[in-house]
Amino acid sequence: MKHIVTVQDVVTAFADWMEPTSAELDAIEQESPVILAEVDLLDAQIKAMDRPVNEVDGRRIRRARNRVLAARRDLVNRTAGAMLPGGAA
């Protein structure tokens, strides 16, 4: 009879020393509005997939797309302001 043995490193994908750093968690938190807006856009697109797009679906997709663009704009503005040292040129 053969014994099936698992390799511990493969089973536990992340060891204690492989946890995300504080900087990585902060980056994820900053990007979360963009991620949530993209999920909303995908939801709107999925709802419109199985039937012809009507006016309400088109409006829903357009608004979700605008929320994604606004969230991306806000993220870029936040990160650009955080990365610039000093004051005005």
PyMOL Python script that loads the backbone (N, CA, C, O; Angstrom):
from pymol import cmd

cmd.read_pdbstr("""\
ATOM      1  N   MET A   1       0.836  -1.175   0.000  1.00  0.00           N
ATOM      2  CA  MET A   1       0.000   0.000   0.000  1.00  0.00           C
ATOM      3  C   MET A   1       0.881   1.239   0.000  1.00  0.00           C
ATOM      4  O   MET A   1       1.846   1.324   0.760  1.00  0.00           O
ATOM      5  N   LYS A   2       0.545   2.204  -0.859  1.00  0.00           N
ATOM      6  CA  LYS A   2       1.324   3.437  -0.934  1.00  0.00           C
ATOM      7  C   LYS A   2       0.684   4.492  -0.049  1.00  0.00           C
ATOM      8  O   LYS A   2      -0.539   4.617   0.014  1.00  0.00           O
ATOM      9  N   HIS A   3       1.524   5.238   0.625  1.00  0.00           N
ATOM     10  CA  HIS A   3       1.048   6.342   1.449  1.00  0.00           C
ATOM     11  C   HIS A   3       1.162   7.637   0.660  1.00  0.00           C
ATOM     12  O   HIS A   3       2.174   7.897   0.009  1.00  0.00           O
ATOM     13  N   ILE A   4       0.133   8.424   0.724  1.00  0.00           N
ATOM     14  CA  ILE A   4       0.154   9.721   0.063  1.00  0.00           C
ATOM     15  C   ILE A   4       0.585  10.744   1.108  1.00  0.00           C
ATOM     16  O   ILE A   4      -0.053  10.902   2.149  1.00  0.00           O
ATOM     17  N   VAL A   5       1.663  11.422   0.812  1.00  0.00           N
ATOM     18  CA  VAL A   5       2.217  12.390   1.746  1.00  0.00           C
ATOM     19  C   VAL A   5       2.216  13.753   1.065  1.00  0.00           C
ATOM     20  O   VAL A   5       2.613  13.863  -0.095  1.00  0.00           O
ATOM     21  N   THR A   6       1.784  14.768   1.754  1.00  0.00           N
ATOM     22  CA  THR A   6       1.804  16.122   1.205  1.00  0.00           C
ATOM     23  C   THR A   6       3.071  16.833   1.640  1.00  0.00           C
ATOM     24  O   THR A   6       3.637  16.542   2.694  1.00  0.00           O
ATOM     25  N   VAL A   7       3.491  17.737   0.837  1.00  0.00           N
ATOM     26  CA  VAL A   7       4.646  18.556   1.168  1.00  0.00           C
ATOM     27  C   VAL A   7       4.126  19.772   1.914  1.00  0.00           C
ATOM     28  O   VAL A   7       3.232  20.465   1.427  1.00  0.00           O
ATOM     29  N   GLN A   8       4.661  20.031   3.062  1.00  0.00           N
ATOM     30  CA  GLN A   8       4.138  21.085   3.926  1.00  0.00           C
ATOM     31  C   GLN A   8       4.221  22.467   3.268  1.00  0.00           C
ATOM     32  O   GLN A   8       3.307  23.276   3.425  1.00  0.00           O
ATOM     33  N   ASP A   9       5.307  22.748   2.533  1.00  0.00           N
ATOM     34  CA  ASP A   9       5.437  24.062   1.912  1.00  0.00           C
ATOM     35  C   ASP A   9       4.368  24.303   0.858  1.00  0.00           C
ATOM     36  O   ASP A   9       3.925  25.436   0.671  1.00  0.00           O
ATOM     37  N   VAL A  10       3.954  23.259   0.176  1.00  0.00           N
ATOM     38  CA  VAL A  10       2.944  23.415  -0.854  1.00  0.00           C
ATOM     39  C   VAL A  10       1.563  23.600  -0.226  1.00  0.00           C
ATOM     40  O   VAL A  10       0.743  24.366  -0.732  1.00  0.00           O
ATOM     41  N   VAL A  11       1.316  22.906   0.860  1.00  0.00           N
ATOM     42  CA  VAL A  11       0.005  22.992   1.498  1.00  0.00           C
ATOM     43  C   VAL A  11      -0.194  24.357   2.126  1.00  0.00           C
ATOM     44  O   VAL A  11      -1.254  24.961   1.961  1.00  0.00           O
ATOM     45  N   THR A  12       0.790  24.849   2.832  1.00  0.00           N
ATOM     46  CA  THR A  12       0.700  26.181   3.414  1.00  0.00           C
ATOM     47  C   THR A  12       1.392  27.138   2.462  1.00  0.00           C
ATOM     48  O   THR A  12       2.616  27.270   2.472  1.00  0.00           O
ATOM     49  N   ALA A  13       0.606  27.793   1.652  1.00  0.00           N
ATOM     50  CA  ALA A  13       1.162  28.647   0.610  1.00  0.00           C
ATOM     51  C   ALA A  13       1.899  29.850   1.185  1.00  0.00           C
ATOM     52  O   ALA A  13       2.873  30.312   0.591  1.00  0.00           O
ATOM     53  N   PHE A  14       1.461  30.360   2.313  1.00  0.00           N
ATOM     54  CA  PHE A  14       2.087  31.540   2.880  1.00  0.00           C
ATOM     55  C   PHE A  14       2.566  31.242   4.285  1.00  0.00           C
ATOM     56  O   PHE A  14       1.772  30.899   5.161  1.00  0.00           O
ATOM     57  N   ALA A  15       3.838  31.371   4.494  1.00  0.00           N
ATOM     58  CA  ALA A  15       4.399  31.235   5.829  1.00  0.00           C
ATOM     59  C   ALA A  15       4.283  32.575   6.541  1.00  0.00           C
ATOM     60  O   ALA A  15       3.884  33.568   5.935  1.00  0.00           O
ATOM     61  N   ASP A  16       4.626  32.607   7.813  1.00  0.00           N
ATOM     62  CA  ASP A  16       4.517  33.857   8.583  1.00  0.00           C
ATOM     63  C   ASP A  16       5.359  34.968   7.974  1.00  0.00           C
ATOM     64  O   ASP A  16       4.948  36.128   7.975  1.00  0.00           O
ATOM     65  N   TRP A  17       6.517  34.629   7.461  1.00  0.00           N
ATOM     66  CA  TRP A  17       7.398  35.656   6.901  1.00  0.00           C
ATOM     67  C   TRP A  17       6.957  36.102   5.513  1.00  0.00           C
ATOM     68  O   TRP A  17       7.541  37.030   4.953  1.00  0.00           O
ATOM     69  N   MET A  18       5.943  35.462   4.952  1.00  0.00           N
ATOM     70  CA  MET A  18       5.457  35.824   3.620  1.00  0.00           C
ATOM     71  C   MET A  18       4.185  36.672   3.671  1.00  0.00           C
ATOM     72  O   MET A  18       3.544  36.884   2.642  1.00  0.00           O
ATOM     73  N   GLU A  19       3.822  37.150   4.835  1.00  0.00           N
ATOM     74  CA  GLU A  19       2.639  37.996   4.959  1.00  0.00           C
ATOM     75  C   GLU A  19       2.869  39.320   4.225  1.00  0.00           C
ATOM     76  O   GLU A  19       4.012  39.755   4.092  1.00  0.00           O
ATOM     77  N   PRO A  20       1.802  39.964   3.749  1.00  0.00           N
ATOM     78  CA  PRO A  20       1.982  41.255   3.092  1.00  0.00           C
ATOM     79  C   PRO A  20       2.498  42.293   4.081  1.00  0.00           C
ATOM     80  O   PRO A  20       2.145  42.286   5.260  1.00  0.00           O
ATOM     81  N   THR A  21       3.330  43.172   3.578  1.00  0.00           N
ATOM     82  CA  THR A  21       3.890  44.214   4.423  1.00  0.00           C
ATOM     83  C   THR A  21       2.858  45.313   4.631  1.00  0.00           C
ATOM     84  O   THR A  21       1.815  45.337   3.978  1.00  0.00           O
ATOM     85  N   SER A  22       3.160  46.205   5.535  1.00  0.00           N
ATOM     86  CA  SER A  22       2.258  47.338   5.782  1.00  0.00           C
ATOM     87  C   SER A  22       2.129  48.210   4.541  1.00  0.00           C
ATOM     88  O   SER A  22       1.047  48.725   4.256  1.00  0.00           O
ATOM     89  N   ALA A  23       3.211  48.379   3.807  1.00  0.00           N
ATOM     90  CA  ALA A  23       3.168  49.186   2.590  1.00  0.00           C
ATOM     91  C   ALA A  23       2.257  48.540   1.541  1.00  0.00           C
ATOM     92  O   ALA A  23       1.508  49.233   0.853  1.00  0.00           O
ATOM     93  N   GLU A  24       2.325  47.219   1.423  1.00  0.00           N
ATOM     94  CA  GLU A  24       1.462  46.523   0.466  1.00  0.00           C
ATOM     95  C   GLU A  24      -0.001  46.616   0.877  1.00  0.00           C
ATOM     96  O   GLU A  24      -0.869  46.805   0.025  1.00  0.00           O
ATOM     97  N   LEU A  25      -0.282  46.487   2.155  1.00  0.00           N
ATOM     98  CA  LEU A  25      -1.663  46.620   2.633  1.00  0.00           C
ATOM     99  C   LEU A  25      -2.181  48.040   2.425  1.00  0.00           C
ATOM    100  O   LEU A  25      -3.351  48.226   2.089  1.00  0.00           O
ATOM    101  N   ASP A  26      -1.322  49.048   2.622  1.00  0.00           N
ATOM    102  CA  ASP A  26      -1.725  50.429   2.379  1.00  0.00           C
ATOM    103  C   ASP A  26      -2.023  50.659   0.900  1.00  0.00           C
ATOM    104  O   ASP A  26      -2.970  51.367   0.559  1.00  0.00           O
ATOM    105  N   ALA A  27      -1.213  50.058   0.019  1.00  0.00           N
ATOM    106  CA  ALA A  27      -1.446  50.193  -1.423  1.00  0.00           C
ATOM    107  C   ALA A  27      -2.776  49.559  -1.822  1.00  0.00           C
ATOM    108  O   ALA A  27      -3.512  50.106  -2.643  1.00  0.00           O
ATOM    109  N   ILE A  28      -3.075  48.410  -1.240  1.00  0.00           N
ATOM    110  CA  ILE A  28      -4.352  47.742  -1.528  1.00  0.00           C
ATOM    111  C   ILE A  28      -5.510  48.604  -1.039  1.00  0.00           C
ATOM    112  O   ILE A  28      -6.526  48.740  -1.721  1.00  0.00           O
ATOM    113  N   GLU A  29      -5.351  49.181   0.143  1.00  0.00           N
ATOM    114  CA  GLU A  29      -6.416  50.030   0.691  1.00  0.00           C
ATOM    115  C   GLU A  29      -6.630  51.265  -0.175  1.00  0.00           C
ATOM    116  O   GLU A  29      -7.767  51.701  -0.355  1.00  0.00           O
ATOM    117  N   GLN A  30      -5.552  51.837  -0.714  1.00  0.00           N
ATOM    118  CA  GLN A  30      -5.696  53.001  -1.586  1.00  0.00           C
ATOM    119  C   GLN A  30      -6.389  52.634  -2.893  1.00  0.00           C
ATOM    120  O   GLN A  30      -7.144  53.437  -3.442  1.00  0.00           O
ATOM    121  N   GLU A  31      -6.139  51.427  -3.395  1.00  0.00           N
ATOM    122  CA  GLU A  31      -6.719  51.003  -4.666  1.00  0.00           C
ATOM    123  C   GLU A  31      -8.114  50.417  -4.522  1.00  0.00           C
ATOM    124  O   GLU A  31      -8.761  50.141  -5.532  1.00  0.00           O
ATOM    125  N   SER A  32      -8.596  50.218  -3.313  1.00  0.00           N
ATOM    126  CA  SER A  32      -9.889  49.567  -3.130  1.00  0.00           C
ATOM    127  C   SER A  32     -11.060  50.315  -3.778  1.00  0.00           C
ATOM    128  O   SER A  32     -11.957  49.648  -4.294  1.00  0.00           O
ATOM    129  N   PRO A  33     -11.115  51.656  -3.787  1.00  0.00           N
ATOM    130  CA  PRO A  33     -12.228  52.297  -4.505  1.00  0.00           C
ATOM    131  C   PRO A  33     -12.240  51.969  -6.000  1.00  0.00           C
ATOM    132  O   PRO A  33     -13.304  51.808  -6.596  1.00  0.00           O
ATOM    133  N   VAL A  34     -11.057  51.872  -6.597  1.00  0.00           N
ATOM    134  CA  VAL A  34     -10.980  51.518  -8.022  1.00  0.00           C
ATOM    135  C   VAL A  34     -11.449  50.082  -8.226  1.00  0.00           C
ATOM    136  O   VAL A  34     -12.187  49.788  -9.167  1.00  0.00           O
ATOM    137  N   ILE A  35     -11.023  49.208  -7.353  1.00  0.00           N
ATOM    138  CA  ILE A  35     -11.407  47.801  -7.463  1.00  0.00           C
ATOM    139  C   ILE A  35     -12.916  47.648  -7.325  1.00  0.00           C
ATOM    140  O   ILE A  35     -13.543  46.923  -8.098  1.00  0.00           O
ATOM    141  N   LEU A  36     -13.491  48.319  -6.356  1.00  0.00           N
ATOM    142  CA  LEU A  36     -14.946  48.230  -6.153  1.00  0.00           C
ATOM    143  C   LEU A  36     -15.715  48.816  -7.333  1.00  0.00           C
ATOM    144  O   LEU A  36     -16.747  48.276  -7.733  1.00  0.00           O
ATOM    145  N   ALA A  37     -15.214  49.923  -7.893  1.00  0.00           N
ATOM    146  CA  ALA A  37     -15.871  50.516  -9.060  1.00  0.00           C
ATOM    147  C   ALA A  37     -15.782  49.581 -10.261  1.00  0.00           C
ATOM    148  O   ALA A  37     -16.736  49.478 -11.033  1.00  0.00           O
ATOM    149  N   GLU A  38     -14.653  48.900 -10.429  1.00  0.00           N
ATOM    150  CA  GLU A  38     -14.515  47.953 -11.533  1.00  0.00           C
ATOM    151  C   GLU A  38     -15.436  46.749 -11.345  1.00  0.00           C
ATOM    152  O   GLU A  38     -15.966  46.218 -12.321  1.00  0.00           O
ATOM    153  N   VAL A  39     -15.626  46.321 -10.112  1.00  0.00           N
ATOM    154  CA  VAL A  39     -16.566  45.221  -9.843  1.00  0.00           C
ATOM    155  C   VAL A  39     -17.986  45.651 -10.197  1.00  0.00           C
ATOM    156  O   VAL A  39     -18.741  44.872 -10.778  1.00  0.00           O
ATOM    157  N   ASP A  40     -18.351  46.874  -9.856  1.00  0.00           N
ATOM    158  CA  ASP A  40     -19.681  47.380 -10.212  1.00  0.00           C
ATOM    159  C   ASP A  40     -19.863  47.433 -11.730  1.00  0.00           C
ATOM    160  O   ASP A  40     -20.934  47.107 -12.243  1.00  0.00           O
ATOM    161  N   LEU A  41     -18.813  47.844 -12.444  1.00  0.00           N
ATOM    162  CA  LEU A  41     -18.883  47.874 -13.907  1.00  0.00           C
ATOM    163  C   LEU A  41     -19.069  46.469 -14.463  1.00  0.00           C
ATOM    164  O   LEU A  41     -19.885  46.258 -15.360  1.00  0.00           O
ATOM    165  N   LEU A  42     -18.323  45.516 -13.942  1.00  0.00           N
ATOM    166  CA  LEU A  42     -18.488  44.131 -14.388  1.00  0.00           C
ATOM    167  C   LEU A  42     -19.885  43.610 -14.100  1.00  0.00           C
ATOM    168  O   LEU A  42     -20.473  42.915 -14.928  1.00  0.00           O
ATOM    169  N   ASP A  43     -20.420  43.940 -12.934  1.00  0.00           N
ATOM    170  CA  ASP A  43     -21.788  43.522 -12.607  1.00  0.00           C
ATOM    171  C   ASP A  43     -22.789  44.085 -13.610  1.00  0.00           C
ATOM    172  O   ASP A  43     -23.690  43.376 -14.057  1.00  0.00           O
ATOM    173  N   ALA A  44     -22.632  45.364 -13.964  1.00  0.00           N
ATOM    174  CA  ALA A  44     -23.544  45.981 -14.923  1.00  0.00           C
ATOM    175  C   ALA A  44     -23.405  45.330 -16.295  1.00  0.00           C
ATOM    176  O   ALA A  44     -24.402  45.117 -16.984  1.00  0.00           O
ATOM    177  N   GLN A  45     -22.178  45.015 -16.693  1.00  0.00           N
ATOM    178  CA  GLN A  45     -21.972  44.376 -17.993  1.00  0.00           C
ATOM    179  C   GLN A  45     -22.524  42.952 -18.003  1.00  0.00           C
ATOM    180  O   GLN A  45     -23.081  42.511 -19.008  1.00  0.00           O
ATOM    181  N   ILE A  46     -22.376  42.238 -16.903  1.00  0.00           N
ATOM    182  CA  ILE A  46     -22.892  40.869 -16.825  1.00  0.00           C
ATOM    183  C   ILE A  46     -24.413  40.870 -16.884  1.00  0.00           C
ATOM    184  O   ILE A  46     -25.011  40.009 -17.529  1.00  0.00           O
ATOM    185  N   LYS A  47     -25.044  41.838 -16.210  1.00  0.00           N
ATOM    186  CA  LYS A  47     -26.512  41.911 -16.245  1.00  0.00           C
ATOM    187  C   LYS A  47     -27.033  42.146 -17.653  1.00  0.00           C
ATOM    188  O   LYS A  47     -28.135  41.712 -17.991  1.00  0.00           O
ATOM    189  N   ALA A  48     -26.244  42.834 -18.478  1.00  0.00           N
ATOM    190  CA  ALA A  48     -26.696  43.161 -19.828  1.00  0.00           C
ATOM    191  C   ALA A  48     -26.284  42.117 -20.866  1.00  0.00           C
ATOM    192  O   ALA A  48     -26.596  42.275 -22.047  1.00  0.00           O
ATOM    193  N   MET A  49     -25.596  41.066 -20.456  1.00  0.00           N
ATOM    194  CA  MET A  49     -25.070  40.098 -21.416  1.00  0.00           C
ATOM    195  C   MET A  49     -26.134  39.213 -22.061  1.00  0.00           C
ATOM    196  O   MET A  49     -26.043  38.921 -23.253  1.00  0.00           O
ATOM    197  N   ASP A  50     -27.110  38.792 -21.322  1.00  0.00           N
ATOM    198  CA  ASP A  50     -28.027  37.768 -21.828  1.00  0.00           C
ATOM    199  C   ASP A  50     -29.227  38.337 -22.562  1.00  0.00           C
ATOM    200  O   ASP A  50     -30.139  37.595 -22.927  1.00  0.00           O
ATOM    201  N   ARG A  51     -29.239  39.623 -22.780  1.00  0.00           N
ATOM    202  CA  ARG A  51     -30.350  40.230 -23.512  1.00  0.00           C
ATOM    203  C   ARG A  51     -29.832  41.465 -24.250  1.00  0.00           C
ATOM    204  O   ARG A  51     -28.753  41.969 -23.937  1.00  0.00           O
ATOM    205  N   PRO A  52     -30.587  41.943 -25.213  1.00  0.00           N
ATOM    206  CA  PRO A  52     -30.157  43.169 -25.893  1.00  0.00           C
ATOM    207  C   PRO A  52     -30.108  44.333 -24.899  1.00  0.00           C
ATOM    208  O   PRO A  52     -30.943  44.444 -24.002  1.00  0.00           O
ATOM    209  N   VAL A  53     -29.125  45.177 -25.081  1.00  0.00           N
ATOM    210  CA  VAL A  53     -28.953  46.297 -24.158  1.00  0.00           C
ATOM    211  C   VAL A  53     -30.084  47.292 -24.378  1.00  0.00           C
ATOM    212  O   VAL A  53     -30.286  47.799 -25.482  1.00  0.00           O
ATOM    213  N   ASN A  54     -30.812  47.558 -23.306  1.00  0.00           N
ATOM    214  CA  ASN A  54     -31.865  48.570 -23.390  1.00  0.00           C
ATOM    215  C   ASN A  54     -31.332  49.875 -22.799  1.00  0.00           C
ATOM    216  O   ASN A  54     -30.165  49.965 -22.420  1.00  0.00           O
ATOM    217  N   GLU A  55     -32.188  50.865 -22.726  1.00  0.00           N
ATOM    218  CA  GLU A  55     -31.768  52.190 -22.268  1.00  0.00           C
ATOM    219  C   GLU A  55     -31.287  52.160 -20.815  1.00  0.00           C
ATOM    220  O   GLU A  55     -30.304  52.817 -20.471  1.00  0.00           O
ATOM    221  N   VAL A  56     -31.966  51.413 -19.984  1.00  0.00           N
ATOM    222  CA  VAL A  56     -31.591  51.333 -18.571  1.00  0.00           C
ATOM    223  C   VAL A  56     -30.238  50.644 -18.409  1.00  0.00           C
ATOM    224  O   VAL A  56     -29.397  51.101 -17.634  1.00  0.00           O
ATOM    225  N   ASP A  57     -30.027  49.554 -19.130  1.00  0.00           N
ATOM    226  CA  ASP A  57     -28.741  48.861 -19.063  1.00  0.00           C
ATOM    227  C   ASP A  57     -27.607  49.749 -19.570  1.00  0.00           C
ATOM    228  O   ASP A  57     -26.531  49.802 -18.973  1.00  0.00           O
ATOM    229  N   GLY A  58     -27.856  50.437 -20.663  1.00  0.00           N
ATOM    230  CA  GLY A  58     -26.840  51.341 -21.205  1.00  0.00           C
ATOM    231  C   GLY A  58     -26.480  52.433 -20.226  1.00  0.00           C
ATOM    232  O   GLY A  58     -25.309  52.780 -20.071  1.00  0.00           O
ATOM    233  N   ARG A  59     -27.494  52.980 -19.562  1.00  0.00           N
ATOM    234  CA  ARG A  59     -27.249  54.019 -18.563  1.00  0.00           C
ATOM    235  C   ARG A  59     -26.476  53.459 -17.372  1.00  0.00           C
ATOM    236  O   ARG A  59     -25.574  54.113 -16.849  1.00  0.00           O
ATOM    237  N   ARG A  60     -26.830  52.250 -16.948  1.00  0.00           N
ATOM    238  CA  ARG A  60     -26.152  51.611 -15.817  1.00  0.00           C
ATOM    239  C   ARG A  60     -24.677  51.379 -16.130  1.00  0.00           C
ATOM    240  O   ARG A  60     -23.811  51.630 -15.292  1.00  0.00           O
ATOM    241  N   ILE A  61     -24.396  50.898 -17.343  1.00  0.00           N
ATOM    242  CA  ILE A  61     -23.009  50.654 -17.747  1.00  0.00           C
ATOM    243  C   ILE A  61     -22.248  51.970 -17.864  1.00  0.00           C
ATOM    244  O   ILE A  61     -21.104  52.069 -17.420  1.00  0.00           O
ATOM    245  N   ARG A  62     -22.874  52.971 -18.454  1.00  0.00           N
ATOM    246  CA  ARG A  62     -22.218  54.269 -18.610  1.00  0.00           C
ATOM    247  C   ARG A  62     -21.887  54.897 -17.265  1.00  0.00           C
ATOM    248  O   ARG A  62     -20.800  55.448 -17.092  1.00  0.00           O
ATOM    249  N   ARG A  63     -22.803  54.822 -16.317  1.00  0.00           N
ATOM    250  CA  ARG A  63     -22.549  55.374 -14.976  1.00  0.00           C
ATOM    251  C   ARG A  63     -21.457  54.593 -14.256  1.00  0.00           C
ATOM    252  O   ARG A  63     -20.622  55.181 -13.568  1.00  0.00           O
ATOM    253  N   ALA A  64     -21.458  53.281 -14.411  1.00  0.00           N
ATOM    254  CA  ALA A  64     -20.413  52.469 -13.779  1.00  0.00           C
ATOM    255  C   ALA A  64     -19.052  52.790 -14.396  1.00  0.00           C
ATOM    256  O   ALA A  64     -18.048  52.866 -13.688  1.00  0.00           O
ATOM    257  N   ARG A  65     -19.022  52.978 -15.708  1.00  0.00           N
ATOM    258  CA  ARG A  65     -17.770  53.345 -16.374  1.00  0.00           C
ATOM    259  C   ARG A  65     -17.270  54.705 -15.871  1.00  0.00           C
ATOM    260  O   ARG A  65     -16.075  54.891 -15.646  1.00  0.00           O
ATOM    261  N   ASN A  66     -18.186  55.634 -15.700  1.00  0.00           N
ATOM    262  CA  ASN A  66     -17.796  56.953 -15.183  1.00  0.00           C
ATOM    263  C   ASN A  66     -17.273  56.857 -13.753  1.00  0.00           C
ATOM    264  O   ASN A  66     -16.347  57.581 -13.386  1.00  0.00           O
ATOM    265  N   ARG A  67     -17.859  55.964 -12.932  1.00  0.00           N
ATOM    266  CA  ARG A  67     -17.351  55.778 -11.564  1.00  0.00           C
ATOM    267  C   ARG A  67     -15.958  55.184 -11.572  1.00  0.00           C
ATOM    268  O   ARG A  67     -15.128  55.544 -10.737  1.00  0.00           O
ATOM    269  N   VAL A  68     -15.684  54.270 -12.511  1.00  0.00           N
ATOM    270  CA  VAL A  68     -14.336  53.699 -12.624  1.00  0.00           C
ATOM    271  C   VAL A  68     -13.341  54.793 -13.002  1.00  0.00           C
ATOM    272  O   VAL A  68     -12.270  54.894 -12.403  1.00  0.00           O
ATOM    273  N   LEU A  69     -13.690  55.604 -13.985  1.00  0.00           N
ATOM    274  CA  LEU A  69     -12.788  56.671 -14.401  1.00  0.00           C
ATOM    275  C   LEU A  69     -12.551  57.673 -13.277  1.00  0.00           C
ATOM    276  O   LEU A  69     -11.426  58.132 -13.082  1.00  0.00           O
ATOM    277  N   ALA A  70     -13.601  58.012 -12.538  1.00  0.00           N
ATOM    278  CA  ALA A  70     -13.446  58.954 -11.424  1.00  0.00           C
ATOM    279  C   ALA A  70     -12.582  58.353 -10.315  1.00  0.00           C
ATOM    280  O   ALA A  70     -11.758  59.053  -9.726  1.00  0.00           O
ATOM    281  N   ALA A  71     -12.763  57.069 -10.030  1.00  0.00           N
ATOM    282  CA  ALA A  71     -11.962  56.425  -8.991  1.00  0.00           C
ATOM    283  C   ALA A  71     -10.499  56.355  -9.411  1.00  0.00           C
ATOM    284  O   ALA A  71      -9.607  56.564  -8.589  1.00  0.00           O
ATOM    285  N   ARG A  72     -10.250  56.063 -10.682  1.00  0.00           N
ATOM    286  CA  ARG A  72      -8.865  56.039 -11.174  1.00  0.00           C
ATOM    287  C   ARG A  72      -8.246  57.424 -11.116  1.00  0.00           C
ATOM    288  O   ARG A  72      -7.088  57.573 -10.726  1.00  0.00           O
ATOM    289  N   ARG A  73      -9.015  58.444 -11.505  1.00  0.00           N
ATOM    290  CA  ARG A  73      -8.519  59.818 -11.448  1.00  0.00           C
ATOM    291  C   ARG A  73      -8.158  60.197 -10.021  1.00  0.00           C
ATOM    292  O   ARG A  73      -7.097  60.769  -9.773  1.00  0.00           O
ATOM    293  N   ASP A  74      -9.042  59.877  -9.086  1.00  0.00           N
ATOM    294  CA  ASP A  74      -8.779  60.199  -7.689  1.00  0.00           C
ATOM    295  C   ASP A  74      -7.545  59.474  -7.168  1.00  0.00           C
ATOM    296  O   ASP A  74      -6.752  60.049  -6.422  1.00  0.00           O
ATOM    297  N   LEU A  75      -7.380  58.221  -7.557  1.00  0.00           N
ATOM    298  CA  LEU A  75      -6.206  57.450  -7.128  1.00  0.00           C
ATOM    299  C   LEU A  75      -4.928  58.069  -7.674  1.00  0.00           C
ATOM    300  O   LEU A  75      -3.948  58.209  -6.942  1.00  0.00           O
ATOM    301  N   VAL A  76      -4.925  58.444  -8.956  1.00  0.00           N
ATOM    302  CA  VAL A  76      -3.733  59.044  -9.555  1.00  0.00           C
ATOM    303  C   VAL A  76      -3.431  60.382  -8.897  1.00  0.00           C
ATOM    304  O   VAL A  76      -2.271  60.696  -8.631  1.00  0.00           O
ATOM    305  N   ASN A  77      -4.457  61.163  -8.634  1.00  0.00           N
ATOM    306  CA  ASN A  77      -4.234  62.459  -7.989  1.00  0.00           C
ATOM    307  C   ASN A  77      -3.698  62.292  -6.576  1.00  0.00           C
ATOM    308  O   ASN A  77      -2.837  63.061  -6.149  1.00  0.00           O
ATOM    309  N   ARG A  78      -4.196  61.298  -5.842  1.00  0.00           N
ATOM    310  CA  ARG A  78      -3.700  61.054  -4.481  1.00  0.00           C
ATOM    311  C   ARG A  78      -2.258  60.598  -4.491  1.00  0.00           C
ATOM    312  O   ARG A  78      -1.438  61.088  -3.714  1.00  0.00           O
ATOM    313  N   THR A  79      -1.944  59.652  -5.377  1.00  0.00           N
ATOM    314  CA  THR A  79      -0.581  59.106  -5.398  1.00  0.00           C
ATOM    315  C   THR A  79       0.412  60.092  -5.982  1.00  0.00           C
ATOM    316  O   THR A  79       1.570  60.114  -5.565  1.00  0.00           O
ATOM    317  N   ALA A  80      -0.015  60.916  -6.943  1.00  0.00           N
ATOM    318  CA  ALA A  80       0.894  61.901  -7.518  1.00  0.00           C
ATOM    319  C   ALA A  80       1.233  62.964  -6.477  1.00  0.00           C
ATOM    320  O   ALA A  80       2.381  63.397  -6.383  1.00  0.00           O
ATOM    321  N   GLY A  81       0.255  63.379  -5.708  1.00  0.00           N
ATOM    322  CA  GLY A  81       0.501  64.369  -4.666  1.00  0.00           C
ATOM    323  C   GLY A  81       1.359  63.819  -3.545  1.00  0.00           C
ATOM    324  O   GLY A  81       2.123  64.559  -2.924  1.00  0.00           O
ATOM    325  N   ALA A  82       1.241  62.540  -3.283  1.00  0.00           N
ATOM    326  CA  ALA A  82       2.021  61.924  -2.199  1.00  0.00           C
ATOM    327  C   ALA A  82       3.467  61.704  -2.612  1.00  0.00           C
ATOM    328  O   ALA A  82       4.349  61.674  -1.754  1.00  0.00           O
ATOM    329  N   MET A  83       3.734  61.550  -3.909  1.00  0.00           N
ATOM    330  CA  MET A  83       5.083  61.246  -4.358  1.00  0.00           C
ATOM    331  C   MET A  83       5.914  62.486  -4.635  1.00  0.00           C
ATOM    332  O   MET A  83       7.137  62.380  -4.729  1.00  0.00           O
ATOM    333  N   LEU A  84       5.303  63.659  -4.770  1.00  0.00           N
ATOM    334  CA  LEU A  84       6.058  64.864  -5.091  1.00  0.00           C
ATOM    335  C   LEU A  84       6.655  65.456  -3.821  1.00  0.00           C
ATOM    336  O   LEU A  84       5.920  65.782  -2.889  1.00  0.00           O
ATOM    337  N   PRO A  85       7.967  65.600  -3.771  1.00  0.00           N
ATOM    338  CA  PRO A  85       8.580  66.223  -2.607  1.00  0.00           C
ATOM    339  C   PRO A  85       8.509  67.749  -2.707  1.00  0.00           C
ATOM    340  O   PRO A  85       8.459  68.300  -3.806  1.00  0.00           O
ATOM    341  N   GLY A  86       8.506  68.405  -1.594  1.00  0.00           N
ATOM    342  CA  GLY A  86       8.545  69.858  -1.574  1.00  0.00           C
ATOM    343  C   GLY A  86       7.234  70.495  -1.945  1.00  0.00           C
ATOM    344  O   GLY A  86       6.182  69.854  -1.950  1.00  0.00           O
ATOM    345  N   GLY A  87       7.318  71.771  -2.254  1.00  0.00           N
ATOM    346  CA  GLY A  87       6.117  72.539  -2.574  1.00  0.00           C
ATOM    347  C   GLY A  87       6.054  72.856  -4.043  1.00  0.00           C
ATOM    348  O   GLY A  87       6.500  72.071  -4.880  1.00  0.00           O
ATOM    349  N   ALA A  88       5.500  74.005  -4.357  1.00  0.00           N
ATOM    350  CA  ALA A  88       5.333  74.426  -5.748  1.00  0.00           C
ATOM    351  C   ALA A  88       6.698  74.749  -6.344  1.00  0.00           C
ATOM    352  O   ALA A  88       7.628  75.143  -5.640  1.00  0.00           O
ATOM    353  N   ALA A  89       6.791  74.575  -7.648  1.00  0.00           N
ATOM    354  CA  ALA A  89       8.070  74.824  -8.332  1.00  0.00           C
ATOM    355  C   ALA A  89       8.326  76.284  -8.522  1.00  0.00           C
ATOM    356  O   ALA A  89       9.356  76.663  -9.079  1.00  0.00           O
TER     357      ALA A  89
END
""", "prot")
cmd.dss("prot")
cmd.show_as("cartoon", "prot")
cmd.util.cbc("prot")
cmd.orient("prot")
